Amino acid sequence: MNWADFSTAAPDLAALTEERFGAYRHHVLATLRRDGSPRTSGLEVRFLRGELWLGMMPGSRKALDLLRDPRFALQANPGVDVDGGDVRIGGRAFEVVDPAQKGAYVEEVEPPQPFHLFRTELTEVVRTYVEDETYLVTQVWRPGEPVRALRRT
């Protein structure tokens, strides 16, 4: 399920997620090292043409991690104002090798060359926030399921 599919399935959560990622340029990507332990790295992301794109320097550790194991978690930079809550995306990232697809991305983004480009398939989007200064609310979306909200005091 790509970003467009998620946006159709959960439009309010998708809009809020794009807003949170759009508030800051740099975010945190978690990948899996060869030994299975987590690695976190800074990353810029793009929402373009119905996809969530991850671009990386050639040969970077995070790119090599994704080429070996496509699973990732992406945490939006909370910045100094966390009123909108915390948002993270889980999924799998697959390198784009098609010259036309990569060329279209280059035309819009103009990234430094060369670079790795990954398209994403989402497995989970989670938002956590405080409601009425009383409840910790966690909204969870997974493919094929409606958004569900869990409230705790």
Buried (B, 14 or more C-beta within 10 A) or exposed (E): BBBBBBBEBBEEBBEBBBEBBEEEEEBBBBBBEEEEEEBEBEBBBBBEEEBBBBBBEEEBEBBBBBBEBBBBBBBBBBEEEEEBBBBBBBBBBBBBEEEEBBEBBBEEBEBEEEBBBBBBBBBBBBBBBEEEEEBEBBBBBBBEEEBEEEEEE
